[in-house]
Amino acid sequence: MNEYKVGILGFGTVGAGVADCLLNNVEVIAKRTGVKPVLAGIADLDIKTDRGVKVPKELLTTDASELIHRVDVVVELIGGTTVAKKFILQALNEGKCVVTANKALLAEHGEELFAAAEKNHADLYYEASVGGGIPIIKGLREGFAANRISRIYGILNGTCNYILTRMEREEIDFAPVLKDAQQLGYAEANPSLDIDGFDTAHKAAILAALAYGKWFGMDPIYVQGIREVSLADIKFAGELGYKIKLLAILKQDKAGKVEIRVHPTMIPKKTQLAMIDEVFNGVMVTGDYVGDTLFYGRGAGRSATASAVVSDVVDIGLNLATKSVRRIASFREGPQFTGVVKMDDVKSRYYLRIQVLDVPGVLAKATRILGENDISISSLVQREGQSRNNVSLLVITHQTLEKHIKAAISQINALPEVRDTVKLIRIEDI
């Protein structure tokens, strides 16, 4: 039996889950795989608080550097982008293989970390960084190796998906649902990372790097969260045959140009992706040979994330046992990337909600502005507004450029009959 030593850095929720799995399921893992990951230590600044896991006291330490020296595989679960980066680089520079769930660190510093892994002939695995227990990283890196990936749609944040699901099902506004999510532990006290789209954007950056062979970082990613999604728009979307989801959207055209964006999106409600509700995650990947595929499961939580982390620990153990570290590189440069499409040059269909005074001629003014900006209307519906004198014009456009829709909205907002800022939601006909 090939035994190897594993050290965990960070004894929070996920760290406790990984420790629990390694302590309780080590024999199951050994029988199934032929390798035995032995938990050799856990490093954390706080080693006194009870985490609900029975860990021998001799395994606990506050000295992370010393633990790195004496193990074969380092599992980084500290979080953040400073201390975690320091310890990962220390481990890689010592030739130790590393497993991390740190999406923010990878999104912002992935290029540097993977260069260090390659230089020191070490594995750096990160299945748990996107989608919790969903094996999307391995799928992209290995399962779809024969495919050119034309598009990825991802519901990657359980907090946002929970909020949008509750708003739709129970017809509740955003603020009270967010408060409920915080009380249930689905949202942080400061929920900005989730509801403003940055958590999803970190994950999108990682998926884009794998799919298109380049570390993009965060700068090229358009990010918009769900704060401005109203109950009215969720209801109108349903009437029009759509559901609103916070999507990570990645696309590459035949010329090699890539789109990476995160924003609320209307998708047809009969599609499988639209049916993924509550705190669950889903990722749709389209390859030129495999076609459309869908990954679904719990995107967060102690057990689901621990499962993904231990899966990486086992893969590295197999590499160590067969002396084939870097058998499958954690990341490889791709040959096809030719540039990132600027948001102004993205083509999409759009939903617009225009609240206007119910007076003659206003509809003609709005549609004229759309036409003057090369925007063709697919459908237009009028609904009663919140007061007697107001109506809502619901416009669905054909495909048009983002810069054209922005110009049109600016002009429509300037009309004296318009009672509120035009609401825009992009549409993807998956």
KOLZA-364739 format. One record per residue (C-alpha): residue number from 1; residue in three letters; chain; x, y, z. Coordinates in steps of 0.2 Angstrom, whole numbers, plus 5000, padded with zeros to 4 digits. Example, Ala and Ser with C-alpha at 12.3 -4.5 7.8 and 13.67 -1.06 7.14 Angstrom:
<recs>
<rec 1 'ala' 'A' <5062 4978 5039>>;
<rec 2 'ser' 'A' <5068 4995 5036>>;
</recs>
This chain:
<recs>
<rec 1 'met' 'A' <5000 5000 5000>>;
<rec 2 'asn' 'A' <5007 5017 4995>>;
<rec 3 'glu' 'A' <5005 5029 5010>>;
<rec 4 'tyr' 'A' <5009 5047 5009>>;
<rec 5 'lys' 'A' <5007 5061 5021>>;
<rec 6 'val' 'A' <4994 5075 5020>>;
<rec 7 'gly' 'A' <4994 5092 5029>>;
<rec 8 'ile' 'A' <4980 5104 5030>>;
<rec 9 'leu' 'A' <4982 5122 5032>>;
<rec 10 'gly' 'A' <4966 5130 5039>>;
<rec 11 'phe' 'A' <4954 5122 5051>>;
<rec 12 'gly' 'A' <4938 5131 5046>>;
<rec 13 'thr' 'A' <4922 5123 5040>>;
<rec 14 'val' 'A' <4930 5115 5024>>;
<rec 15 'gly' 'A' <4946 5110 5033>>;
<rec 16 'ala' 'A' <4936 5101 5047>>;
<rec 17 'gly' 'A' <4926 5092 5033>>;
<rec 18 'val' 'A' <4942 5087 5024>>;
<rec 19 'ala' 'A' <4950 5081 5041>>;
<rec 20 'asp' 'A' <4934 5071 5045>>;
<rec 21 'cys' 'A' <4934 5063 5028>>;
<rec 22 'leu' 'A' <4953 5058 5028>>;
<rec 23 'leu' 'A' <4951 5051 5046>>;
<rec 24 'asn' 'A' <4935 5041 5043>>;
<rec 25 'asn' 'A' <4936 5036 5025>>;
<rec 26 'val' 'A' <4955 5032 5023>>;
<rec 27 'glu' 'A' <4952 5014 5022>>;
<rec 28 'val' 'A' <4938 5015 5010>>;
<rec 29 'ile' 'A' <4950 5026 4999>>;
<rec 30 'ala' 'A' <4964 5014 5001>>;
<rec 31 'lys' 'A' <4954 4999 4996>>;
<rec 32 'arg' 'A' <4946 5008 4981>>;
<rec 33 'thr' 'A' <4962 5017 4974>>;
<rec 34 'gly' 'A' <4977 5008 4981>>;
<rec 35 'val' 'A' <4984 5023 4989>>;
<rec 36 'lys' 'A' <4982 5029 5007>>;
<rec 37 'pro' 'A' <4982 5047 5012>>;
<rec 38 'val' 'A' <4987 5049 5030>>;
<rec 39 'leu' 'A' <4983 5065 5039>>;
<rec 40 'ala' 'A' <4999 5070 5047>>;
<rec 41 'gly' 'A' <4994 5087 5053>>;
<rec 42 'ile' 'A' <4982 5102 5053>>;
<rec 43 'ala' 'A' <4989 5120 5055>>;
<rec 44 'asp' 'A' <4978 5134 5061>>;
<rec 45 'leu' 'A' <4980 5150 5072>>;
<rec 46 'asp' 'A' <4966 5143 5083>>;
<rec 47 'ile' 'A' <4968 5125 5088>>;
<rec 48 'lys' 'A' <4957 5126 5103>>;
<rec 49 'thr' 'A' <4940 5129 5096>>;
<rec 50 'asp' 'A' <4930 5113 5094>>;
<rec 51 'arg' 'A' <4926 5110 5076>>;
<rec 52 'gly' 'A' <4915 5095 5079>>;
<rec 53 'val' 'A' <4928 5083 5072>>;
<rec 54 'lys' 'A' <4938 5071 5083>>;
<rec 55 'val' 'A' <4956 5075 5079>>;
<rec 56 'pro' 'A' <4971 5068 5089>>;
<rec 57 'lys' 'A' <4979 5083 5098>>;
<rec 58 'glu' 'A' <4996 5079 5092>>;
<rec 59 'leu' 'A' <4990 5083 5074>>;
<rec 60 'leu' 'A' <4986 5101 5078>>;
<rec 61 'thr' 'A' <4999 5114 5076>>;
<rec 62 'thr' 'A' <5000 5133 5074>>;
<rec 63 'asp' 'A' <5016 5132 5063>>;
<rec 64 'ala' 'A' <5011 5130 5045>>;
<rec 65 'ser' 'A' <5029 5131 5038>>;
<rec 66 'glu' 'A' <5035 5117 5049>>;
<rec 67 'leu' 'A' <5020 5106 5043>>;
<rec 68 'ile' 'A' <5024 5110 5025>>;
<rec 69 'his' 'A' <5041 5103 5028>>;
<rec 70 'arg' 'A' <5036 5086 5034>>;
<rec 71 'val' 'A' <5021 5081 5022>>;
<rec 72 'asp' 'A' <5020 5076 5004>>;
<rec 73 'val' 'A' <5004 5085 5000>>;
<rec 74 'val' 'A' <4998 5102 5006>>;
<rec 75 'val' 'A' <4980 5106 5007>>;
<rec 76 'glu' 'A' <4977 5125 5007>>;
<rec 77 'leu' 'A' <4961 5130 5015>>;
<rec 78 'ile' 'A' <4965 5146 5023>>;
<rec 79 'gly' 'A' <4957 5157 5010>>;
<rec 80 'gly' 'A' <4961 5175 5006>>;
<rec 81 'thr' 'A' <4975 5180 4994>>;
<rec 82 'thr' 'A' <4990 5184 5005>>;
<rec 83 'val' 'A' <4995 5171 5018>>;
<rec 84 'ala' 'A' <4987 5157 5007>>;
<rec 85 'lys' 'A' <4998 5163 4993>>;
<rec 86 'lys' 'A' <5014 5163 5004>>;
<rec 87 'phe' 'A' <5011 5145 5010>>;
<rec 88 'ile' 'A' <5007 5138 4993>>;
<rec 89 'leu' 'A' <5022 5146 4985>>;
<rec 90 'gln' 'A' <5033 5139 5000>>;
<rec 91 'ala' 'A' <5026 5122 4997>>;
<rec 92 'leu' 'A' <5028 5122 4978>>;
<rec 93 'asn' 'A' <5046 5129 4980>>;
<rec 94 'glu' 'A' <5050 5114 4991>>;
<rec 95 'gly' 'A' <5043 5102 4978>>;
<rec 96 'lys' 'A' <5027 5098 4987>>;
<rec 97 'cys' 'A' <5011 5095 4978>>;
<rec 98 'val' 'A' <4997 5107 4983>>;
<rec 99 'val' 'A' <4978 5106 4983>>;
<rec 100 'thr' 'A' <4968 5122 4985>>;
<rec 101 'ala' 'A' <4950 5127 4985>>;
<rec 102 'asn' 'A' <4955 5146 4984>>;
<rec 103 'lys' 'A' <4945 5153 4969>>;
<rec 104 'ala' 'A' <4950 5171 4973>>;
<rec 105 'leu' 'A' <4969 5167 4974>>;
<rec 106 'leu' 'A' <4968 5157 4958>>;
<rec 107 'ala' 'A' <4958 5170 4948>>;
<rec 108 'glu' 'A' <4970 5184 4953>>;
<rec 109 'his' 'A' <4987 5175 4954>>;
<rec 110 'gly' 'A' <4985 5158 4945>>;
<rec 111 'glu' 'A' <4998 5162 4932>>;
<rec 112 'glu' 'A' <5011 5164 4945>>;
<rec 113 'leu' 'A' <5006 5149 4955>>;
<rec 114 'phe' 'A' <5005 5137 4940>>;
<rec 115 'ala' 'A' <5022 5144 4934>>;
<rec 116 'ala' 'A' <5029 5139 4951>>;
<rec 117 'ala' 'A' <5021 5122 4950>>;
<rec 118 'glu' 'A' <5029 5119 4933>>;
<rec 119 'lys' 'A' <5046 5125 4938>>;
<rec 120 'asn' 'A' <5047 5114 4954>>;
<rec 121 'his' 'A' <5039 5099 4945>>;
<rec 122 'ala' 'A' <5024 5099 4957>>;
<rec 123 'asp' 'A' <5006 5096 4955>>;
<rec 124 'leu' 'A' <4993 5110 4960>>;
<rec 125 'tyr' 'A' <4975 5104 4959>>;
<rec 126 'tyr' 'A' <4960 5114 4962>>;
<rec 127 'glu' 'A' <4944 5105 4959>>;
<rec 128 'ala' 'A' <4935 5112 4974>>;
<rec 129 'ser' 'A' <4938 5130 4968>>;
<rec 130 'val' 'A' <4923 5130 4956>>;
<rec 131 'gly' 'A' <4906 5121 4959>>;
<rec 132 'gly' 'A' <4910 5113 4976>>;
<rec 133 'gly' 'A' <4907 5094 4973>>;
<rec 134 'ile' 'A' <4904 5095 4955>>;
<rec 135 'pro' 'A' <4919 5088 4945>>;
<rec 136 'ile' 'A' <4919 5102 4932>>;
<rec 137 'ile' 'A' <4938 5106 4933>>;
<rec 138 'lys' 'A' <4943 5088 4929>>;
<rec 139 'gly' 'A' <4929 5087 4916>>;
<rec 140 'leu' 'A' <4937 5102 4907>>;
<rec 141 'arg' 'A' <4955 5097 4910>>;
<rec 142 'glu' 'A' <4953 5079 4905>>;
<rec 143 'gly' 'A' <4936 5073 4900>>;
<rec 144 'phe' 'A' <4934 5087 4886>>;
<rec 145 'ala' 'A' <4952 5086 4881>>;
<rec 146 'ala' 'A' <4947 5081 4863>>;
<rec 147 'asn' 'A' <4935 5096 4861>>;
<rec 148 'arg' 'A' <4936 5114 4857>>;
<rec 149 'ile' 'A' <4925 5122 4870>>;
<rec 150 'ser' 'A' <4913 5135 4861>>;
<rec 151 'arg' 'A' <4903 5140 4876>>;
<rec 152 'ile' 'A' <4901 5138 4895>>;
<rec 153 'tyr' 'A' <4886 5144 4905>>;
<rec 154 'gly' 'A' <4887 5143 4924>>;
<rec 155 'ile' 'A' <4876 5145 4939>>;
<rec 156 'leu' 'A' <4890 5146 4951>>;
<rec 157 'asn' 'A' <4884 5155 4966>>;
<rec 158 'gly' 'A' <4872 5146 4978>>;
<rec 159 'thr' 'A' <4868 5162 4987>>;
<rec 160 'cys' 'A' <4862 5171 4972>>;
<rec 161 'asn' 'A' <4853 5156 4965>>;
<rec 162 'tyr' 'A' <4844 5154 4982>>;
<rec 163 'ile' 'A' <4838 5172 4982>>;
<rec 164 'leu' 'A' <4832 5172 4964>>;
<rec 165 'thr' 'A' <4823 5155 4967>>;
<rec 166 'arg' 'A' <4814 5162 4982>>;
<rec 167 'met' 'A' <4809 5178 4974>>;
<rec 168 'glu' 'A' <4801 5169 4959>>;
<rec 169 'arg' 'A' <4792 5155 4969>>;
<rec 170 'glu' 'A' <4786 5166 4984>>;
<rec 171 'glu' 'A' <4784 5183 4975>>;
<rec 172 'ile' 'A' <4795 5191 4988>>;
<rec 173 'asp' 'A' <4807 5206 4985>>;
<rec 174 'phe' 'A' <4825 5205 4986>>;
<rec 175 'ala' 'A' <4829 5213 5003>>;
<rec 176 'pro' 'A' <4819 5201 5014>>;
<rec 177 'val' 'A' <4825 5186 5004>>;
<rec 178 'leu' 'A' <4843 5191 5007>>;
<rec 179 'lys' 'A' <4839 5194 5026>>;
<rec 180 'asp' 'A' <4832 5176 5026>>;
<rec 181 'ala' 'A' <4847 5169 5017>>;
<rec 182 'gln' 'A' <4859 5177 5030>>;
<rec 183 'gln' 'A' <4849 5170 5044>>;
<rec 184 'leu' 'A' <4850 5153 5037>>;
<rec 185 'gly' 'A' <4869 5154 5034>>;
<rec 186 'tyr' 'A' <4867 5155 5015>>;
<rec 187 'ala' 'A' <4874 5173 5014>>;
<rec 188 'glu' 'A' <4887 5182 5024>>;
<rec 189 'ala' 'A' <4884 5196 5035>>;
<rec 190 'asn' 'A' <4893 5206 5021>>;
<rec 191 'pro' 'A' <4885 5198 5006>>;
<rec 192 'ser' 'A' <4894 5209 4993>>;
<rec 193 'leu' 'A' <4906 5195 4986>>;
<rec 194 'asp' 'A' <4891 5184 4982>>;
<rec 195 'ile' 'A' <4877 5196 4977>>;
<rec 196 'asp' 'A' <4888 5208 4967>>;
<rec 197 'gly' 'A' <4894 5194 4956>>;
<rec 198 'phe' 'A' <4913 5193 4961>>;
<rec 199 'asp' 'A' <4912 5176 4968>>;
<rec 200 'thr' 'A' <4905 5170 4951>>;
<rec 201 'ala' 'A' <4918 5180 4942>>;
<rec 202 'his' 'A' <4932 5172 4951>>;
<rec 203 'lys' 'A' <4926 5155 4946>>;
<rec 204 'ala' 'A' <4923 5161 4928>>;
<rec 205 'ala' 'A' <4941 5166 4927>>;
<rec 206 'ile' 'A' <4946 5149 4932>>;
<rec 207 'leu' 'A' <4935 5140 4920>>;
<rec 208 'ala' 'A' <4940 5152 4906>>;
<rec 209 'ala' 'A' <4958 5148 4909>>;
<rec 210 'leu' 'A' <4955 5130 4908>>;
<rec 211 'ala' 'A' <4944 5131 4893>>;
<rec 212 'tyr' 'A' <4954 5143 4882>>;
<rec 213 'gly' 'A' <4972 5141 4888>>;
<rec 214 'lys' 'A' <4976 5158 4895>>;
<rec 215 'trp' 'A' <4975 5166 4912>>;
<rec 216 'phe' 'A' <4964 5181 4910>>;
<rec 217 'gly' 'A' <4964 5187 4928>>;
<rec 218 'met' 'A' <4949 5198 4933>>;
<rec 219 'asp' 'A' <4952 5214 4923>>;
<rec 220 'pro' 'A' <4943 5208 4907>>;
<rec 221 'ile' 'A' <4928 5201 4915>>;
<rec 222 'tyr' 'A' <4912 5211 4915>>;
<rec 223 'val' 'A' <4903 5209 4932>>;
<rec 224 'gln' 'A' <4886 5213 4937>>;
<rec 225 'gly' 'A' <4877 5206 4952>>;
<rec 226 'ile' 'A' <4859 5203 4957>>;
<rec 227 'arg' 'A' <4855 5219 4968>>;
<rec 228 'glu' 'A' <4845 5227 4954>>;
<rec 229 'val' 'A' <4834 5212 4949>>;
<rec 230 'ser' 'A' <4817 5216 4954>>;
<rec 231 'leu' 'A' <4802 5206 4958>>;
<rec 232 'ala' 'A' <4793 5214 4944>>;
<rec 233 'asp' 'A' <4806 5209 4931>>;
<rec 234 'ile' 'A' <4806 5191 4938>>;
<rec 235 'lys' 'A' <4787 5190 4935>>;
<rec 236 'phe' 'A' <4788 5198 4918>>;
<rec 237 'ala' 'A' <4801 5186 4913>>;
<rec 238 'gly' 'A' <4790 5171 4918>>;
<rec 239 'glu' 'A' <4776 5178 4908>>;
<rec 240 'leu' 'A' <4788 5179 4893>>;
<rec 241 'gly' 'A' <4794 5161 4895>>;
<rec 242 'tyr' 'A' <4810 5165 4904>>;
<rec 243 'lys' 'A' <4819 5163 4921>>;
<rec 244 'ile' 'A' <4832 5175 4928>>;
<rec 245 'lys' 'A' <4848 5167 4934>>;
<rec 246 'leu' 'A' <4865 5175 4938>>;
<rec 247 'leu' 'A' <4876 5167 4924>>;
<rec 248 'ala' 'A' <4894 5166 4921>>;
<rec 249 'ile' 'A' <4895 5166 4902>>;
<rec 250 'leu' 'A' <4911 5161 4892>>;
<rec 251 'lys' 'A' <4911 5160 4873>>;
<rec 252 'gln' 'A' <4924 5158 4860>>;
<rec 253 'asp' 'A' <4921 5161 4842>>;
<rec 254 'lys' 'A' <4929 5153 4827>>;
<rec 255 'ala' 'A' <4942 5167 4826>>;
<rec 256 'gly' 'A' <4948 5163 4844>>;
<rec 257 'lys' 'A' <4940 5178 4852>>;
<rec 258 'val' 'A' <4934 5175 4870>>;
<rec 259 'glu' 'A' <4919 5183 4879>>;
<rec 260 'ile' 'A' <4919 5182 4899>>;
<rec 261 'arg' 'A' <4905 5190 4908>>;
<rec 262 'val' 'A' <4894 5188 4923>>;
<rec 263 'his' 'A' <4877 5196 4925>>;
<rec 264 'pro' 'A' <4859 5192 4928>>;
<rec 265 'thr' 'A' <4852 5183 4912>>;
<rec 266 'met' 'A' <4835 5178 4906>>;
<rec 267 'ile' 'A' <4836 5160 4899>>;
<rec 268 'pro' 'A' <4821 5149 4893>>;
<rec 269 'lys' 'A' <4812 5142 4908>>;
<rec 270 'lys' 'A' <4810 5124 4900>>;
<rec 271 'thr' 'A' <4829 5122 4898>>;
<rec 272 'gln' 'A' <4838 5110 4911>>;
<rec 273 'leu' 'A' <4849 5125 4917>>;
<rec 274 'ala' 'A' <4834 5135 4921>>;
<rec 275 'met' 'A' <4827 5121 4932>>;
<rec 276 'ile' 'A' <4843 5122 4944>>;
<rec 277 'asp' 'A' <4836 5131 4959>>;
<rec 278 'glu' 'A' <4839 5134 4977>>;
<rec 279 'val' 'A' <4858 5133 4982>>;
<rec 280 'phe' 'A' <4862 5121 4969>>;
<rec 281 'asn' 'A' <4875 5125 4955>>;
<rec 282 'gly' 'A' <4875 5119 4937>>;
<rec 283 'val' 'A' <4887 5121 4923>>;
<rec 284 'met' 'A' <4883 5118 4904>>;
<rec 285 'val' 'A' <4898 5115 4893>>;
<rec 286 'thr' 'A' <4897 5114 4874>>;
<rec 287 'gly' 'A' <4911 5105 4865>>;
<rec 288 'asp' 'A' <4913 5103 4846>>;
<rec 289 'tyr' 'A' <4912 5084 4847>>;
<rec 290 'val' 'A' <4903 5080 4864>>;
<rec 291 'gly' 'A' <4890 5093 4861>>;
<rec 292 'asp' 'A' <4880 5100 4876>>;
<rec 293 'thr' 'A' <4884 5093 4893>>;
<rec 294 'leu' 'A' <4877 5098 4910>>;
<rec 295 'phe' 'A' <4886 5096 4927>>;
<rec 296 'tyr' 'A' <4874 5098 4942>>;
<rec 297 'gly' 'A' <4876 5097 4961>>;
<rec 298 'arg' 'A' <4880 5106 4977>>;
<rec 299 'gly' 'A' <4891 5120 4974>>;
<rec 300 'ala' 'A' <4896 5124 4992>>;
<rec 301 'gly' 'A' <4896 5117 5010>>;
<rec 302 'arg' 'A' <4907 5107 5021>>;
<rec 303 'ser' 'A' <4904 5090 5014>>;
<rec 304 'ala' 'A' <4903 5093 4995>>;
<rec 305 'thr' 'A' <4919 5104 4995>>;
<rec 306 'ala' 'A' <4928 5091 5006>>;
<rec 307 'ser' 'A' <4923 5078 4993>>;
<rec 308 'ala' 'A' <4931 5088 4979>>;
<rec 309 'val' 'A' <4947 5092 4990>>;
<rec 310 'val' 'A' <4950 5074 4994>>;
<rec 311 'ser' 'A' <4947 5068 4976>>;
<rec 312 'asp' 'A' <4962 5079 4972>>;
<rec 313 'val' 'A' <4972 5072 4986>>;
<rec 314 'val' 'A' <4969 5055 4980>>;
<rec 315 'asp' 'A' <4974 5060 4962>>;
<rec 316 'ile' 'A' <4990 5067 4968>>;
<rec 317 'gly' 'A' <4993 5051 4978>>;
<rec 318 'leu' 'A' <4991 5040 4962>>;
<rec 319 'asn' 'A' <5003 5052 4954>>;
<rec 320 'leu' 'A' <5016 5050 4968>>;
<rec 321 'ala' 'A' <5014 5031 4968>>;
<rec 322 'thr' 'A' <5017 5029 4950>>;
<rec 323 'lys' 'A' <5031 5043 4950>>;
<rec 324 'ser' 'A' <5021 5052 4937>>;
<rec 325 'val' 'A' <5018 5069 4945>>;
<rec 326 'arg' 'A' <5013 5082 4932>>;
<rec 327 'arg' 'A' <5006 5067 4922>>;
<rec 328 'ile' 'A' <4991 5079 4918>>;
<rec 329 'ala' 'A' <4997 5097 4920>>;
<rec 330 'ser' 'A' <4986 5108 4931>>;
<rec 331 'phe' 'A' <4985 5121 4917>>;
<rec 332 'arg' 'A' <4992 5122 4899>>;
<rec 333 'glu' 'A' <4993 5136 4887>>;
<rec 334 'gly' 'A' <4981 5135 4873>>;
<rec 335 'pro' 'A' <4985 5139 4855>>;
<rec 336 'gln' 'A' <4969 5147 4849>>;
<rec 337 'phe' 'A' <4966 5163 4860>>;
<rec 338 'thr' 'A' <4966 5179 4849>>;
<rec 339 'gly' 'A' <4959 5192 4861>>;
<rec 340 'val' 'A' <4945 5196 4873>>;
<rec 341 'val' 'A' <4929 5204 4866>>;
<rec 342 'lys' 'A' <4925 5221 4874>>;
<rec 343 'met' 'A' <4908 5222 4882>>;
<rec 344 'asp' 'A' <4903 5235 4870>>;
<rec 345 'asp' 'A' <4906 5223 4856>>;
<rec 346 'val' 'A' <4896 5209 4863>>;
<rec 347 'lys' 'A' <4881 5204 4853>>;
<rec 348 'ser' 'A' <4865 5198 4863>>;
<rec 349 'arg' 'A' <4846 5199 4864>>;
<rec 350 'tyr' 'A' <4839 5211 4877>>;
<rec 351 'tyr' 'A' <4824 5213 4888>>;
<rec 352 'leu' 'A' <4820 5231 4892>>;
<rec 353 'arg' 'A' <4807 5237 4904>>;
<rec 354 'ile' 'A' <4802 5256 4901>>;
<rec 355 'gln' 'A' <4791 5264 4913>>;
<rec 356 'val' 'A' <4782 5279 4905>>;
<rec 357 'leu' 'A' <4767 5290 4907>>;
<rec 358 'asp' 'A' <4752 5284 4898>>;
<rec 359 'val' 'A' <4751 5297 4885>>;
<rec 360 'pro' 'A' <4749 5297 4866>>;
<rec 361 'gly' 'A' <4765 5296 4856>>;
<rec 362 'val' 'A' <4777 5289 4870>>;
<rec 363 'leu' 'A' <4778 5272 4862>>;
<rec 364 'ala' 'A' <4782 5279 4845>>;
<rec 365 'lys' 'A' <4796 5289 4853>>;
<rec 366 'ala' 'A' <4804 5274 4861>>;
<rec 367 'thr' 'A' <4803 5263 4846>>;
<rec 368 'arg' 'A' <4810 5277 4835>>;
<rec 369 'ile' 'A' <4825 5278 4846>>;
<rec 370 'leu' 'A' <4828 5259 4846>>;
<rec 371 'gly' 'A' <4827 5259 4827>>;
<rec 372 'glu' 'A' <4839 5274 4825>>;
<rec 373 'asn' 'A' <4852 5264 4835>>;
<rec 374 'asp' 'A' <4850 5249 4824>>;
<rec 375 'ile' 'A' <4840 5239 4836>>;
<rec 376 'ser' 'A' <4826 5228 4829>>;
<rec 377 'ile' 'A' <4811 5223 4841>>;
<rec 378 'ser' 'A' <4806 5205 4842>>;
<rec 379 'ser' 'A' <4791 5208 4854>>;
<rec 380 'leu' 'A' <4783 5222 4863>>;
<rec 381 'val' 'A' <4770 5221 4877>>;
<rec 382 'gln' 'A' <4762 5234 4887>>;
<rec 383 'arg' 'A' <4758 5231 4905>>;
<rec 384 'glu' 'A' <4749 5242 4918>>;
<rec 385 'gly' 'A' <4761 5252 4929>>;
<rec 386 'gln' 'A' <4761 5254 4948>>;
<rec 387 'ser' 'A' <4750 5270 4947>>;
<rec 388 'arg' 'A' <4736 5274 4935>>;
<rec 389 'asn' 'A' <4745 5286 4924>>;
<rec 390 'asn' 'A' <4760 5274 4921>>;
<rec 391 'val' 'A' <4763 5259 4910>>;
<rec 392 'ser' 'A' <4777 5247 4908>>;
<rec 393 'leu' 'A' <4783 5244 4890>>;
<rec 394 'leu' 'A' <4792 5227 4889>>;
<rec 395 'val' 'A' <4803 5226 4874>>;
<rec 396 'ile' 'A' <4812 5210 4868>>;
<rec 397 'thr' 'A' <4825 5214 4855>>;
<rec 398 'his' 'A' <4834 5204 4842>>;
<rec 399 'gln' 'A' <4852 5202 4843>>;
<rec 400 'thr' 'A' <4861 5219 4843>>;
<rec 401 'leu' 'A' <4878 5226 4850>>;
<rec 402 'glu' 'A' <4879 5231 4868>>;
<rec 403 'lys' 'A' <4885 5248 4863>>;
<rec 404 'his' 'A' <4869 5251 4853>>;
<rec 405 'ile' 'A' <4858 5246 4867>>;
<rec 406 'lys' 'A' <4867 5257 4879>>;
<rec 407 'ala' 'A' <4866 5272 4868>>;
<rec 408 'ala' 'A' <4847 5269 4865>>;
<rec 409 'ile' 'A' <4844 5267 4884>>;
<rec 410 'ser' 'A' <4853 5284 4887>>;
<rec 411 'gln' 'A' <4842 5293 4875>>;
<rec 412 'ile' 'A' <4826 5284 4881>>;
<rec 413 'asn' 'A' <4830 5289 4899>>;
<rec 414 'ala' 'A' <4831 5307 4893>>;
<rec 415 'leu' 'A' <4813 5307 4887>>;
<rec 416 'pro' 'A' <4801 5318 4898>>;
<rec 417 'glu' 'A' <4788 5304 4898>>;
<rec 418 'val' 'A' <4800 5291 4906>>;
<rec 419 'arg' 'A' <4796 5289 4924>>;
<rec 420 'asp' 'A' <4811 5278 4930>>;
<rec 421 'thr' 'A' <4828 5272 4923>>;
<rec 422 'val' 'A' <4826 5259 4909>>;
<rec 423 'lys' 'A' <4829 5241 4916>>;
<rec 424 'leu' 'A' <4840 5230 4906>>;
<rec 425 'ile' 'A' <4842 5211 4907>>;
<rec 426 'arg' 'A' <4852 5201 4894>>;
<rec 427 'ile' 'A' <4845 5186 4886>>;
<rec 428 'glu' 'A' <4853 5169 4881>>;
<rec 429 'asp' 'A' <4843 5157 4871>>;
<rec 430 'ile' 'A' <4852 5142 4877>>;
</recs>
